[in-house]
Each structure stands twice: as C-alpha cells, then as structure tokens.
Amino acid sequence: MRANQMLPDHVNEVDVHGTTVRKGTVAAFLANARVWSDPRASEPARADAAADIVDALPALRALGLFDVFDIRDDALRAWIDAQPATSSAREVRT
C-alpha cells in the first residue's frame, strides 16, 4: 500500500477505530523520540517531546505501530509502556 492510498493529498486525517490520526503523526513521533532519547537535549526540549509523544499515543496505538515495531531504546520503550491508554500531555509520567 502506498501513502496516498491511505491518505490522499487532499485528506489530512483519518479515523482509525474511533481515533483521529493526522498526517505526519508517525514522523512527528520519530522526531520526538529522537529528542526524548538524546542525552544532550535540554530538559525543556525533552519535556516538550514527552508531551507531544503522549498526545500522539492514542493515534499511534490505534494504528498498531507498537504491534509491528519495537522501540530499541529501553528507557523510551519502558516510559511509553508506563503511559496510560487514555493519558494526556498534562498527565505525562516521567
């Protein structure tokens, strides 16, 4: 399947099992995961990345991303696993 078959150019989001998934969600997660895992990243940058990851988790879980791919960074994987299924950025567990 090609990306444009999932979301044509004129469509910016899709409903997956009742969860809205925006175009770019997976790419944003990857960028935020890199910041979260970077020991040189500032604490504010890591906090912003963490909040953005938490906001994206419902969409990523609805897509089944973590059913197909394993997170190699043990700390990031454990942190994501510790986030409740219905969390919000205000409830980020560090």
Beta strands, then each sheet from edge to edge (+ up, - down):
strand 1: 13-16
strand 2: 19-22
sheet 1: 1+ 2-
end
